Amino acid sequence: MKRLWTPWRMPYLRGEDRQAGEDLPSGCIFCAKPQASDEAEHILCRGQHCYVTLNKYPYNNGHLMVIPYRHVASTEELETPALTEMMVLANLSLAVLRRAYNPHGFNLGINLGEAAGAGIAEHVHLHIVPRWRADTNFMPIIGETRVIPEMLEETYRRLRPIFDELWGDGTAGS
């Protein structure tokens, strides 16, 4: 019998991540994340209004999120520069992921509100999920288990230099 080890998910399953964030002034993990070091929080790129980070509980390798620094629940509450940078960073993320993983496609999505599937509904964020043909098999469907073959630290080490190269001083794409 084969074993699938995903120890990084246990704090999430226990609800420990959300409880730890409750000590913060806003209680929001997305507001606290940019206050830590890039490597500790897997922040790949920082813009003026938004940042790009690895999803701590990815659907696939390379699952990224573009998150505005401003704590708002909907894109409607963001100013035009933040909205623009969010999409510029999304496009940058697509370029980085194409170079690093050569995916066959992508899912990009923003879930506004808990009813729409937002896990953290109080702070809007954009998901970028690389996809490959036949990347869904019996494991997520029958076994209700995702197979992620690369640890987050390795994904970070693979993607960060490409972000640094393409983003440079933060003016790429602007």
Secondary structure, DSSP 4 states (H G I P E B T S, - for coil): ------GGGHHHHHTHHHHHHTTSSS--HHHHGGGS-HHHHTEEEE-SSEEEEE-SS-SSTT-EEEEESS--SSGGGS-HHHHHHHHHHHHHHHHHHHHHH--SEEEEE---SGGGT-SSTTS--EEEEEE-TT---HHHHTS------S-HHHHHHHHHHHHHHHHTTTTTT-
